Amino acid sequence: MDIEILIKALIMGVVEGLTEFLPISSTGHLILAGDLLDFNDDKAKLFSIVIQVGAILAICWEYRVKIASVLSGLTSDKQAQKFVLNLVIAFIPLASLGLLFGKYIKALLFKPIPVALAFIIGAFVIIWAEKREHKIRVHSVDDLSMLDAFKLGIAQAFALIPGTSRSGSTIIGGLLFGLSRKAATEFSFFLAIPTLIIASLYDLYKHKDLLHVEGDLELFAVGLIAAFISALFAVKGLLRYISHHDFIIFAWYRIVFGLVVIASAYSGLVQWTVD
């Protein structure tokens, strides 16, 4: 396979892994990176779906002890059953709204300028949430009620708007609903597992005609491995960071990034996708 396309796969995999679990929107970054690399045709879009598996595997590896404990206790441990039920409840809002409106959202908003605007608007939401007084009542993901899970699921559903950030919506929603930073962040990680797996399988089924394993094996392998390694570093780094800091730095990053995209588009410096 052409070395140039493999380098593009490597870059896209790193972008996916670094941004999937940070409150800065992996979808938004992949759209913009794809435009810059001229890697935005139908096959590239399928590639972006497949490499999410690498990011999911990073979460599964980082929390392998917790996941194994939950799976082994599904038939007998009420705490494990409650944990899985909360994930199912939290997944429902995004899945329902995605099935109803996902096609229209992709047609209208999966373009650089709407993504950049979502980056900036999301930044101000983060700043507002962080400036509020935090009254923490949930310190661990195991302490979430079913109502908490449903509210976090509604928060995650805002991520249907590209540039909003699935993890960011869930984490900031968690802060607003009384979760500690660690609990909100970890629940966003766990919720990513069913969300990304089901979304990826659904998209792969819809685009199965584009999937040719023999010709694409190297491409997907490079992207998956890059996404896995970079996501593992991002998850570990985020957990260390939030133990002593808030999310304001991500808000400023989103503002700067969004403004750069808008400025480059209107100046003609970058010919972003417009159709």
MIDREN-611786 format. One line per field, with one value per residue (C-alpha): residue number from 0; z, y, x; residue in one letter. Coordinates in steps of 0.05 Angstrom, whole numbers, m for minus. Last residue first. Layout:
<banus>
fitor (NUM:...);
Z (Z:...);
Y (Y:...);
X (X:...);
vexpa (A:...);
</banus>
This chain:
<banus>
fitor (274:273:272:271:270:269:268:267:266:265:264:263:262:261:260:259:258:257:256:255:254:253:252:251:250:249:248:247:246:245:244:243:242:241:240:239:238:237:236:235:234:233:232:231:230:229:228:227:226:225:224:223:222:221:220:219:218:217:216:215:214:213:212:211:210:209:208:207:206:205:204:203:202:201:200:199:198:197:196:195:194:193:192:191:190:189:188:187:186:185:184:183:182:181:180:179:178:177:176:175:174:173:172:171:170:169:168:167:166:165:164:163:162:161:160:159:158:157:156:155:154:153:152:151:150:149:148:147:146:145:144:143:142:141:140:139:138:137:136:135:134:133:132:131:130:129:128:127:126:125:124:123:122:121:120:119:118:117:116:115:114:113:112:111:110:109:108:107:106:105:104:103:102:101:100:99:98:97:96:95:94:93:92:91:90:89:88:87:86:85:84:83:82:81:80:79:78:77:76:75:74:73:72:71:70:69:68:67:66:65:64:63:62:61:60:59:58:57:56:55:54:53:52:51:50:49:48:47:46:45:44:43:42:41:40:39:38:37:36:35:34:33:32:31:30:29:28:27:26:25:24:23:22:21:20:19:18:17:16:15:14:13:12:11:10:9:8:7:6:5:4:3:2:1:0);
Z (10:39:56:80:30:78:74:41:92:111:122:158:205:221:235:277:317:333:355:400:432:441:472:520:541:549:597:638:654:727:758:813:804:736:706:729:701:637:628:637:587:536:540:529:473:438:441:419:364:333:335:303:249:228:227:187:131:131:126:74:10:40:85:32:68:24:13:89:95:134:172:190:214:260:285:300:336:377:397:408:455:490:510:513:574:613:595:608:675:690:675:716:775:774:767:825:806:826:764:734:741:708:650:642:638:592:543:543:531:471:445:418:352:315:343:363:425:456:469:523:568:560:578:639:660:651:692:749:749:752:813:811:871:833:788:850:887:877:921:900:906:857:857:785:750:722:689:658:631:602:569:541:509:480:442:414:392:364:322:295:278:242:202:188:160:190:208:155:125:188:230:181:182:257:271:290:299:335:380:403:411:446:496:507:526:596:613:587:625:689:680:674:740:775:754:780:846:851:844:825:750:727:776:729:678:731:760:691:673:738:729:655:667:629:580:564:558:508:471:460:429:381:363:343:287:248:245:220:167:142:134:98:50:35:18:71:70:37:95:117:105:143:201:204:204:251:300:301:311:367:405:455:523:522:513:437:426:434:405:344:327:334:288:237:237:227:172:136:142:113:55:39:43:m14:0);
Y (404:459:422:469:504:529:597:625:681:660:587:602:651:602:545:588:615:544:522:583:574:499:506:558:510:453:495:508:434:437:417:373:303:325:322:252:224:263:237:164:171:209:160:101:138:149:75:50:102:88:13:20:69:25:m38:m3:17:m49:m89:m45:m84:m152:m128:m93:m51:m1:m46:m53:20:13:m47:m10:49:4:m33:33:63:m1:m4:72:77:11:28:104:98:70:130:181:148:155:230:245:204:236:306:295:287:337:343:403:367:305:346:374:303:275:334:334:259:263:326:387:392:351:359:288:304:336:265:257:306:267:203:238:255:182:157:205:181:109:127:135:112:60:115:145:211:230:287:343:413:452:527:551:576:507:500:569:557:490:521:576:524:487:550:556:483:483:544:507:445:489:519:453:412:355:401:396:327:294:326:304:231:230:256:198:143:190:215:145:123:187:182:106:101:129:77:20:46:51:m20:m44:m11:m35:m107:m101:m73:m127:m182:m251:m259:m199:m210:m238:m183:m127:m154:m163:m91:m63:m102:m85:m11:13:m44:m35:40:29:m22:32:78:24:8:81:65:31:92:139:87:88:163:154:104:154:209:254:243:307:313:381:360:295:332:378:322:281:339:351:278:273:330:373:345:292:219:214:268:235:168:197:246:190:146:202:214:140:132:193:161:97:135:165:98:72:0);
X (m409:m365:m301:m247:m202:m149:m115:m178:m183:m253:m234:m168:m203:m259:m211:m165:m224:m248:m179:m170:m239:m232:m163:m190:m246:m197:m155:m218:m229:m207:m141:m109:m139:m164:m94:m77:m141:m131:m60:m80:m137:m95:m36:m83:m118:m51:m34:m102:m113:m44:m57:m125:m102:m42:m85:m140:m93:m56:m121:m154:m141:m155:m213:m254:m305:m341:m402:m408:m427:m493:m466:m403:m444:m485:m424:m389:m449:m458:m384:m378:m438:m427:m355:m362:m407:m348:m304:m359:m371:m297:m297:m361:m336:m267:m294:m342:m415:m468:m512:m475:m409:m438:m465:m395:m368:m422:m420:m344:m340:m387:m354:m392:m354:m405:m476:m496:m454:m515:m539:m485:m522:m587:m549:m520:m591:m612:m552:m568:m640:m616:m575:m499:m459:m418:m391:m358:m360:m433:m459:m413:m440:m397:m406:m410:m348:m333:m401:m397:m327:m348:m410:m365:m321:m380:m400:m329:m322:m393:m375:m314:m356:m407:m349:m313:m371:m411:m469:m523:m520:m493:m548:m602:m579:m571:m642:m686:m634:m587:m643:m658:m586:m566:m623:m616:m542:m551:m603:m560:m499:m541:m565:m493:m474:m537:m523:m451:m476:m528:m476:m503:m513:m473:m416:m364:m378:m373:m308:m277:m296:m266:m201:m196:m204:m142:m148:m222:m210:m153:m196:m249:m196:m174:m246:m255:m207:m264:m310:m255:m237:m309:m304:m238:m269:m325:m276:m245:m170:m146:m98:m125:m197:m188:m156:m217:m268:m225:m218:m293:m309:m258:m290:m251:m274:m218:m238:m237:m185:m117:m139:m175:m119:m67:m107:m116:m41:m25:m77:m47:21:m8:m38:30:65:22:0);
vexpa (D:V:T:W:Q:V:L:G:S:Y:A:S:A:I:V:V:L:G:F:V:I:R:Y:W:A:F:I:I:F:D:H:H:S:I:Y:R:L:L:G:K:V:A:F:L:A:S:I:F:A:A:I:L:G:V:A:F:L:E:L:D:G:E:V:H:L:L:D:K:H:K:Y:L:D:Y:L:S:A:I:I:L:T:P:I:A:L:F:F:S:F:E:T:A:A:K:R:S:L:G:F:L:L:G:G:I:I:T:S:G:S:R:S:T:G:P:I:L:A:F:A:Q:A:I:G:L:K:F:A:D:L:M:S:L:D:D:V:S:H:V:R:I:K:H:E:R:K:E:A:W:I:I:V:F:A:G:I:I:F:A:L:A:V:P:I:P:K:F:L:L:A:K:I:Y:K:G:F:L:L:G:L:S:A:L:P:I:F:A:I:V:L:N:L:V:F:K:Q:A:Q:K:D:S:T:L:G:S:L:V:S:A:I:K:V:R:Y:E:W:C:I:A:L:I:A:G:V:Q:I:V:I:S:F:L:K:A:K:D:D:N:F:D:L:L:D:G:A:L:I:L:H:G:T:S:S:I:P:L:F:E:T:L:G:E:V:V:G:M:I:L:A:K:I:L:I:E:I:D:M);
</banus>
